Amino acid sequence: MIKIGGDAAVSEQKVVETTSMSSSEAKAESKSEKKSTSTKKAKSIKQSRGTARAKLIREKEEKEISLFKENIYIVFVECETPGNIGFLARTMANFGLKNLVLINPPKLTNEAYYQATHGKYIVENAKIFPTLDDFYQSQRIDFKVASTGMAGGSYNLSRIPIRPEELGKSMNVSNKIAILFGREGNGLTNKEIEDCDICVSIPTDPTYPIMNISHAAAIILYELFKNKHDYGVEGIHESTELEKEYLVKDMRELINSLDIPDHKKRNGLKTFNNIISRAFITGREAHTFKGILRRLKNKIGEQ
């Protein structure tokens, strides 16, 4: 405050009232600010990581979907009526599949395209082969699945089936897979089924066990489709057709070295082949198993 008196201005002590902050309070506020900044930073990092992880998951799913569409071949063996080709193509379109293979089919009349409706493009792009062997050699198929309405028991080794649900959960689409559907009247032959890795069958009432081709395909493809996100497992790759061939070859040589009847040798090899196929073994497992079989074969040869 300044007092004015006469000619001179006399300055008095000026009293300024301020609110002072204790050192402890200042430290607490600073700590709070730092904590807030740290929390925001951590949240930002977490969000960034979450976004990156979500992107990787999306990319993985997109890759799995692409493999699902590219590597599965639906094979119709010696179809008797063009209309059923169209029905099958329509079912394939429902589940995003596009590789239709026709083995020695009838002439593709307008009925095939009409029954396909929105799957018409699948019929138009179908690959046609005179025999299954021609198809296998042309496309280098790694895994073959036979479908049948007449499942076998323990003594019919070629027809011991798995259910569509088991197939959907187990099958890895990183390799080329062919799913075979047989003739409307007689289905697949025993030889055609024996040439496949596994047999899949749909449980039905015994009074009428045989299903229409497109109906059976719908059930099987649905089980594959709903599990498509479970196929890709990082670092795990299903064994190829060639790896399995070498594995079976070593087992055949080992069995042939045994002093047992020929029919037991055949059944033993078929049983081994069935087990390997249903197990969906990885390439690494096939390699390891093959090494063991060769050592066993060498050991027997030394005796």
MOQUIDA-V507958 format. One record per run of one state. SS is the DSSP state (H for helix, E for strand, L for the rest). FROM is the first residue (numbers start at 0). TO is the last residue. Records with the same first field share a line. If there is no record, write none. Layout:
SS: FROM-TO  FROM-TO
This chain:
L: 0-0  5-6  11-21  77-80  94-97  103-108  124-125  129-130  139-141  147-155  159-159  162-162  170-175  181-181  183-185  187-188  194-196  200-204  208-211  226-226  230-236  238-239  256-260  279-280  302-302
E: 1-4  7-10  71-76  98-102  126-128  142-146  160-161  176-180  182-182  186-186  197-199  237-237  281-281
H: 22-70  81-93  109-123  131-138  156-158  163-169  189-193  205-207  212-225  227-229  240-255  261-278  282-301
